[in-house]
Amino acid sequence: MFHFVQLIYWRIYFYSILNKGKIKIPFKNFFQLSKSNINALIKIDKNNYEKKVLEFLKKKSINKSFFFDIGAHYGFYTLNLQTNFKKIYAFEANPLNLEILKYNINNINKKKIKTINSFVGENDEKINFLLSNFSFISQFDKKSFLTDELNEFCKDGFYYTNKKDLDYIKKYCYINFITKKNLKNFLYIFLNLFKNINNLNIIELKKKLSLVLRYNFHYERYVCERTRVKSIKFDNYFKKKMNKSLIKIDVEGAEKEVLNGAKKFIKKNKPEIFCEIGHNHKQVINLILKMGYKYKKINWKSYYFYPASKILKIK
């Protein structure tokens, strides 16, 4: 009983802290958030990275008319940039994230901000989508970095002697991964290493165990549920001339899918593009450069792309 009361107390305490910031969390949704989400939200208001990016985007939004927030999450950039644009389109595929986003824009002119409960991809279709316990990294199944990390976990963490064994390990771990049973994967790997301990030297064993510890430290992000969500092709929805645009892309490793579905819009309107690149940095950068762009690197994962014919003034 004490632990339950203590849990309620700290949830209410953190709720009061969070709701002093720009992003508000409905009380009923707050109890759906994981510990990782709560910690991340508390850090956002103090996070120098978020502040620097926001200030940068505020400067780049001058004289812009349209803002496309692709991967809007709870609406940090949509909310903070609402006065800088005539129209904002906020895309969010995770239903819980979208509910909180709508709550945050409830008192804003509905004609100014349009929320769209969709992933932005290469086609208009239904896709498999991973709802992670850590909602900041919910993402496109098998085309984003969480799936890549699961493959790394299997490939480098387990002992096996042939491809058939590795394929079985990947299949077993994947089923647990998408059904919120990731604890089974840790039990499975320890059993695997224990049974094959005589086949591993001490260096190999330490390397595999260090990988397990790293994954365990970030455990909540690997607790996922696979669902089906709507994916839309950007070019099919925004066909008219919409110059003076700024596109923000934060889609946890599915940047290529977004860009491939927006090639016509980019060619026609030459928007400036802020993009967080989860992995495949070179491929994503080269894809945008081929569209006639240059870029400024903001940090190890964030880039600002602008038409090659334009001079970007950095203050």
Secondary structure, 3 states (H helix, E strand, C coil): CHHHHHHHHHHHHHHHHHCCCCCCCCHHHHCCCCHHHHHHHHHHCCCHHHHHHHHHHHHHCCCCCEEEEECCCCCHHHHHCHHHCCEEEEECCCHHHHHHHHHHCCCCCCCCEEEECCEEECCCEEEEEEEECCHHHCEECCCCHHHHHHHHHHHHHCCCCCHHHHHHHHHHHHHHHCECCHHHHHHHHHHHHHHCHHHCCHHHHHHHHHHHHHHHHCHHHHCEEEEEEEEEEHHHHCCCCCCCEEEEECCCCCHHHHHHCCHHHHHHHCCEEEEECCCCHHHHHHHHHCCCEEEEECCCCEEEEEECCCCCCCC
